[in-house]
Structure formats: C-alpha cells, structure tokens
C-alpha cells in the first residue's frame, strides 16, 4: 500500500492487535482501539494490564491491523514499534477523549467526558513509535 492508502486504511479500521513479549518469552496478543496522531498509532489501556507490564519490561511490540474475509480481499498493515508509556493524567485523559470521540461517533457530552476522566486515573497512554512496517493488499493481485 502507498502511504496515502495506509492512512486511509487505518482511519477506516477500528482494532489493532498488539503483540508484546511476556515474562516467559511467549507472545501476548491483545486487541486495542486506537487513534492515529501524526502517523503513529496511540491507544490507552489499564495501567495494571499484562500488556503494560510486558511493555515496561521490553518496549518492543508488533502491531497489526487487518481486514478482509476472503483471500482476494485480505489487506493489512504490520508495524514493528517501540512503545512509549504516558502516565500524565491530563495527557491520558485527552487521549481517552480522542478515542471516545472516534469510537462513539461524535462529540462528548459532559457525562461522557466525566466518565473518560474517571477512567484516565486508572489508565496509561500508549504511543507506538514505528521502526519498520509491511503492508499487503490482495485486492491488487487481480
């Protein structure tokens, strides 16, 4: 995919699978909702989650966003990244609002904003800094 196609694809899709390395060396895969900021995927999650513990130990991760149900329609993006964990409450809350707007379909009312801010006290922001990537689009094989 071209960079414009990747940007459009990431804007269209809703879930990224994040692979981290567990303490035992085995991959740990988890789905996340995300937003794209200046070409980087960002997400938030509970600070005490296993994926955060894994990323604290080793910031390397692999992300995958994919779509398609038949072979000739498969397309996706895989990114090898280093994760930066953000803990500042204001930044985490702002990220949570951005995610809530994207997945909720519109502006937040006061109640939704308050809920996001309560959640932010338990969460961290995840910034995925890409190191290399691969893309595929089987629709182009025809």
C-alpha positions in Angstrom: 0.0 0.0 0.0 1.1 3.6 -0.6 1.4 5.9 2.4 -2.0 7.5 1.5 -3.6 4.1 1.3 -2.2 3.1 4.7 -3.5 6.4 6.2 -7.0 5.8 4.7 -7.0 2.1 5.8 -6.0 3.0 9.4 -8.7 5.7 9.5 -11.3 3.1 8.3 -10.4 0.2 10.6 -11.2 0.0 14.3 -9.0 -2.5 16.0 -5.3 -3.0 16.2 -3.8 -6.3 17.6 -0.8 -5.6 19.8 1.8 -8.3 20.4 4.1 -7.9 23.4 6.6 -10.3 24.9 5.5 -12.0 28.2 7.9 -12.7 31.1 8.1 -16.3 29.8 9.1 -15.1 26.3 5.8 -16.1 24.7 3.9 -13.5 22.6 0.9 -11.9 24.3 -1.7 -10.7 21.8 -4.4 -8.2 22.7 -6.8 -6.0 20.7 -6.9 -2.3 21.2 -8.9 0.7 20.0 -6.6 3.4 18.6 -6.2 6.8 17.1 -3.6 8.0 14.6 -1.5 11.0 15.6 1.0 12.3 13.1 1.4 8.8 11.5 1.7 7.0 14.9 -0.9 4.7 16.5 -1.8 5.7 20.0 -4.0 3.7 22.4 -4.9 3.6 26.1 -5.3 0.7 28.5 -5.4 -0.1 32.1 -2.1 0.7 33.8 -2.1 -2.7 35.6 -2.8 -4.7 32.5 -0.4 -7.5 31.4 0.4 -5.7 28.2 1.6 -2.7 30.1 3.7 -4.9 32.4 5.2 -6.5 29.3 6.0 -3.1 27.7 7.5 -1.8 30.9 10.0 -4.7 30.7 10.5 -4.6 26.9 9.1 -1.7 24.9 9.3 -3.7 21.6 5.9 -4.7 20.1 4.3 -5.6 16.8 1.0 -4.1 15.8 -1.3 -5.5 13.1 -4.5 -4.0 11.6 -6.1 -6.3 9.0 -9.3 -6.6 7.0 -11.0 -8.9 4.6 -12.8 -12.2 4.8 -11.7 -14.0 1.6 -8.1 -14.4 0.3 -8.6 -12.0 -2.6 -9.8 -9.3 -0.2 -7.1 -9.5 2.5 -5.3 -6.3 3.3 -3.4 -5.0 6.3 -0.6 -3.2 8.0 2.0 -4.7 10.3 4.3 -2.3 12.3 7.3 -3.2 14.4 7.3 -0.5 17.1 8.7 0.7 20.4 6.1 1.8 22.8 6.3 4.9 25.0 4.1 4.7 28.0 2.5 8.0 29.0 1.2 8.4 32.6 0.5 12.2 32.9 -3.2 12.4 33.8 -4.0 15.3 31.5 -2.4 13.6 28.5 -4.1 10.3 29.2 -7.5 12.0 29.6 -7.0 13.9 26.4 -6.2 10.6 24.6 -9.2 8.9 26.2 -11.4 11.7 24.9 -10.0 11.4 21.4 -10.6 7.6 21.4 -14.1 8.1 22.8 -15.0 10.6 20.0 -13.6 8.3 17.3 -15.5 5.2 18.6 -18.6 7.0 19.9 -19.3 8.7 16.7 -19.3 12.3 17.8 -18.6 15.0 20.4 -18.7 14.0 24.1 -21.3 15.4 26.4 -20.4 16.4 29.9 -21.3 13.0 31.3 -19.2 11.1 28.8 -16.3 13.5 29.4 -16.5 13.0 33.1 -16.6 9.2 32.6 -13.4 9.3 30.4 -11.6 11.5 33.0 -12.5 9.0 35.8 -11.2 6.2 33.6 -8.0 8.1 32.9 -6.9 7.8 36.5 -6.6 4.1 36.1 -5.1 4.1 32.6 -1.9 4.9 30.6 -1.4 6.2 27.1 0.5 4.0 24.7 2.4 5.7 21.9 3.7 3.3 19.3 6.8 4.6 17.5 7.2 2.7 14.3 10.6 1.1 13.4 9.6 -0.8 10.3 6.4 -1.8 8.6 4.9 -4.1 6.0 1.6 -3.8 4.1 -0.4 -6.1 1.9 -3.5 -5.7 -0.3 -4.6 -8.8 -2.1 -7.2 -6.8 -4.0 -4.3 -5.6 -6.1 -3.4 -9.2 -7.1 -6.4 -9.5 -9.5 
